[in-house]
């Protein structure tokens, strides 16, 4: 399954030079305006505080030449750590002025992922973008196409795609360890902590009515970016934005990307054909506290449709009969693959720790050869791809469809859970016209994709 998917991937990089019948990416030999892999990349970071600071750790061996953040307080430690890097508050200004950038990290809230990444791609920059790839399905489709056409190296920030366990899942399923997979259960406790309060971020609330002053360190207008205008409130910034429909997509958008990625990879899933859901009360402004989302896929090489169930907010799937009496399901994150000849339980986020259940079967299972290349590291994959044109495991051709499926589930939840039939080829819901209005939105003036 893996080899079929890899063969469809574009090996991202610059145009090639041909030498003695060998195709060599121009980054390797050096060309006009290009650097050989022995040289460091010049990287700009959009969203240098918060998550961006962690991303910088992953690429700190390269040249961090420009830092951008709308919140000076949030980015203060990063600015201090890299005193020689140019500082900006608006990524549009940074990209216009920093002509020498080779690559860009986008670590902003979800609603500015697409505009920042697209601006970098159109300037020929390689892009690492945090997850979920975008806030809307339209953006996900457009960004994946733009990256493919520009032939830049991309990686979405779902670090679990580099885990050893993630690869074992692929190899065991391809080996027939549990037979053909017919159903999958995936969960995360977000936005709760192990199913309990307090929440990581607020969900299931109304918009605040008071209008406190904007902190002097924050450029609120640029933080909003393309999103509809609203007054500043600390209910949104910092980090609390994830539970608001205008900025994020709750636990599904946050951890769904991590925990669904191994499923999409191992089963070669594309677009779902339908989705329906149920949840705690749905609010106009915010994601409900907990939801169940049910997808159906017609996956290649699978005779029967695959049913995929998502649980969040502390809801767990039914306990498998095969699970040992003295063991519980991981209350935070996990996956259960249900095959025709058994079950695989994956504990932890992103596909960390797979095992067959019960444990007696896990011990008896003869592991297949390791047929997939092992990761050199999630960030290292991207750096290498920028320099040589090699593949990344979570490039936008993979990240885009995964994000689309996650966001379709969010749309379903937002509309009350009624079943939606999805025509992926034409990017439209065929039975509920109002759902199509949520595939994208009108950006504020001055912002474009």
N, C-alpha and C positions, 0 to 999 in steps of 0.2 A: 504493500500500500504506500509506504513511504517513498519508494523509488518512483512510483507513478506521479506522486505529487511533486517531487523534486524536479522531475523532467519538465514540468510545466512552469517551474519558476524561471524568472528572468535572472540571470547572473548579473547583478547590478554593478555598474561601474562606468567608466568612460568608454569611448570608442576604442577599437582594438588596432594594434599594428601587427602586420603579418611578417614573420621572419622564418624562412626555411620551413614553410608549411605549418609552423606552430603559431597559434593565435595567442598573443600576449597582451594583457591589458596595458594601456599606455602608462598607467601609474607605475608599472614595474620598471619600464625602461626610461621613463621620464620623457616628457614632451613639452610642447609650448604651454606654459602656464600650469604644468603638472609637476607633482613631486614624487620621487621614488619612495618606496615603502620605508627606506632607511631614515627618512625625514619625518619629523613630527607634524601632525595636523594642527592647523590653526582653528580652534573651536570657539564658537560663541554660544552663550547659554541664555536662553529666554526663560525667566523664572528662576533666578539664581538662588533665592532663598527657599526654604521648605524642601520639597522633593528634589528640586534642582541641585541643592547642595549635595545630596546623596548621589545623584547621577554624576556630578563632577568627580566624586571619589572613584567612580568606575573608569574614568578617562584621564585621571590626573597625570599620567605619563605623557600626555600630549600638551600642546601649548594652549592654555586658556587665555585667550587674548581679548575677549569682550564679554561683559556681564550685563544682563538687563533684568530689571525687576521694578514693578510699579510700586512696591512697598519697601522703602529704604530701611525701615526697622527690621523687616523680615530678612533682608539681604545683607544686613550690616556685617555679620560675621564672615560671609563669603567675600564681600568687598574687601574686608580687612585681610583675609587670607591671601587674596590675589591683588595686591596693591598696584601692580603694573598693568592689570587688565583695564581696558576702557570701560566706563560705566554709563549705562543708559537706563531710561525709564520706559521708553517706547521702542518696541522691537522693530517697528517700521523705520525709525531713524537709525537704529543700529545696523540693519541690513543695508540701508542706503549708504552709510558712511564706511562700513567695514568691508571694503572690497576684497580684502585678502583672506576672508574666511573660507576654509575648506568645508566645514561641517557645522551643524547647528543642533543643539539639544533644546527641545521644547518641553518644559516642565511646568506649564501654566495650568490653571483650572481647565476643565474639559471644553468649555465654550470658546476658548481661544486656541485650542490645539490646531484646528484646521486652517485658520487664517494665518497663523504664524508658520506652520509647516509649509503651506502652499507658497507663502512669500519667499521662503528659503529655497524651495524646490525650483521655483521660477528663476531664481538667480543661480541655479546650478549647484546648490549646496547639498551635501549629504545630510540626512536628517535622522535623528533619534527622537522619537516622540513618546511621551508617557501614555499610559493607557487610561481609559479607552481611547482609541485612536482619534475619535471625534465625538461631538455631541449629537449630530444628526446622521441619518442614513445617507442623505444626499452628499454630505461632506465626506463620509467614508468612501463612497463610490468615486467621487471626484479626486480625492487625495491619492487613492491607490492608482488610478489611471495616470495622474500627473507624474507620480514617481516612476511608474513603468515607462512612460514616454520619455522622461528626462534621463533615465538610466542612472539614477543616483542610488547610492547605498542607503538603505533604510532599516530601521529596527524599532519595533514598538516595545515599550517598557513592561513586558510581562516576563520577568526574570526566570520564572519556572520553566520556560522553554529550554533553558540550559541545564536543567536538573538531570542527573543520571536516571532518576525514577521516571521522568517523562519519556526517556528513550526506552526504558524497559517496558513501559506500557505498550508502546508501538510494537516492540519485538515480540512480546508475549501474545498479543492479540493476533499479530500476523502469523504466529506459530500455531494458532488454534488452541491456546491454553484453556479457553472457556467456550470454544465453538463460536459460530457466528453471533455477533452481538445484536440483540433485539431491543434492548432498553438500557437507559443510563439515568442514574440519579446523581445530581450534583448539588452541593450546598455550601453556604457560608453563613456564619452567625452575624455578619455585618447587617445593619449598623449597630447591633448590640455587642456586648462583651460576653461571649459564651451564653448567649440567649438572655442576658440580664441587663438591666439598666445600670449606669447611665449609658446613653447612646454615644457612639463615636462622633456623630454629628446629628443635628436635629432632622427628623422626618415626621410627617403626619402633623404639621402645624400650619397655621395661617401666616400670612405676611405681617410683620410688625407694623404698627401704625405710627410710632414715634420716629422722629427724624434727628438723631444726634448729629453733631458736627463731624465732618470727615477729618480723620487724623492728619496732621500736617505732613506726615511721612508717606501718605498714600495718595497716588493719583487715581482717584475713583473712576474718572471718565475712561482712562486707558484700561483700568481693570475690567470694566464692563465690556470694553471692546465692541464686538458686533451685537451683543445681547441687548434686548429692549431696555430703555432707560428706567431706572428706579432709584429712589434715594438711597444713600449709603446707610448701612446698619451693620453693627458687629455680628448680627445673626448670619452674615454671609462670609465675612473675612476675619481672620484667616481660616482656611480649611473647612469651615462650616458650610461652604457653598455646595458640597456634594449632594445634599439632600433636596436641593431646589431644582425644579424642572428646567428653569432657564439656564442653569449652569452645569448640572450634572445628572446622574441617573441612579443615585443611591447605591445600595449594596450590589445590585446586579451589574451596574456599570463599573463598580470598583473591583469586586472580587470575582464577578462572573467571567471577566476577561482572563483572570489567572486560572480559575478552576475549570472553565470550559475549554481552554486551549488544548489540554492533552486529549480531550475527547474529539475535538475537530481534527487534530493531527492524526490520531490513531485510526479514526474511522473515515478519514478523508471526507468530512462533511463539507457541504457547500451552504446553499441557502435553504432555510426551512420552507416547507410548503404551507404550513399553518401553525398558528399559535393561539392558545387561550390561557386564561389566568384567573386567579382569585387572590384576594389580599385583605388586609385590614383596611379601614376607611381611607378612601382616596381623597386627597385635598387638591384644590385647584393649583396651589403654588408648590406643593412638596410631595415627594415620593412617600407612599405609605410605609409604615414601620416594618411590615413583613409581607411577603408575597410568595405565591407558588406560580410558576410559569411552565406551561406544557407545550413543547415543540414536537413537530413531526417532520422528519427528513426522509427523502428518497435518495439514499446515498449510493454512489457507484459501488459495484461488486457486492451489493447486499440485496438479496431476493425480496426481503420484506422491508417495509418502512421502519425506520428507527425512531423510537419515542424517547425524548429527552426531557427530564423534569428538573426544574431549578427550584431551590428552596432557600429563603434567606430570613433574616430577622430572628433567628433562634429556632426556626422550624426545621425538624430533621425528617428524613425519609423513613418509611417503615423499616424496622430493624430486620435485617436478613436472617432467615432461619439458620443459615450456615455459620453465623457469627457465634463464637464461643460464649458460653454463659458468663464467664468472668471478664469479658471485654465489652466495652461500650463503643459506640460510634464516636469519632472525634467530634466534639461539640462545636468546633470552630469551622473546619473546612474538610471536605472530602468528596469522593466519587465512588459510586458503585456501578460497575459494568455488569450487566446481566446477559450472559450468553446462553446458548442452547444447551451447553454441557457444563455450566458452572458459573461462578461469580468471582469477580476481582474487586477487592476493596482497596481504595487508594486513600491513605491518611495524609493530612497536611495539605497546604495550599500548593497549587500549581503542579500537582502530580508528584509530590515528594516521595511517598513511600508506598509503592504498590505491593500487594500480596494476594495470593489466592486464598479463599476461605472455603472450609475451615482450615485451621493451621496444619492439620494432618495432610491435607491436599497440597498446601503450599510447600511443605517439606518434601513431599514425594515428587513434585513437579521438576522434571529435568529441564533446566534453563536452556534456551536455544543459543546459538552463537550470537555474539554482538555484531549485528550487521550494519548498524547505523554509525556514522561518524560521531565521536564524542565531542562535546563543546569545549572550546578553549576558554570559555567564559562569555557571559551574555554581552558585556560591553566590548570585550576583546573581539568577538565576532564582528561587531559593527565597525570597529577601528580597522580590522583587517580588510573588511569589505570595502571601506572607503579607499584604502590604499591599493588593493589588488583586484577588486571586482569579484571577490569570492562571495559565497552565499551567506545569508543570515537566516536563522530559523524562524524569526518572527518579523520578516520583512512585510511591507505594506500589502503585498499580494496575499499574504496569509492573514495579516491583521485586519485588513479591510472587511472581508466577508465575515470574520468572527465578530467584529464590532457591529456590523449590520444586524446580525442575528440577535445580539444582546440588546441593541436599541429597538428592534422590532418587539421584543418582549416588553421593554419599557413602555412603548406606545400602547400595547395591549393592556397593560396594567393601568395606564393613565386613563384609558377609555372605559374602565370598569371591568375588563377581563373577557368581554365577548370574543368569540372565535374570529380570527382574522385569517383570510386566505391570501397568501403572498405570491405575487407574480414577480419573481426576481428579475427576469429578463427585461421587463418593462418598468421595474421599480415602482410597483403600485400594489396597494391592497385592493382586491377585486370586489369585495362584498360590503365594505364599510367606507364610504367616500370620505367621511371626516377624518379617518385615520391618515389619509394621504396628506392632509394639511399639516401633520406633525412630522413629515419626512424632512422638512426643512423650515426655515422661517426667514423673514425679511430682515437683513442686517441693518444696523443703524448707519446713517450717512457717514462716509469716511472710512468704512470698512468693507472689504471685498474678499472673495475667495479666489 
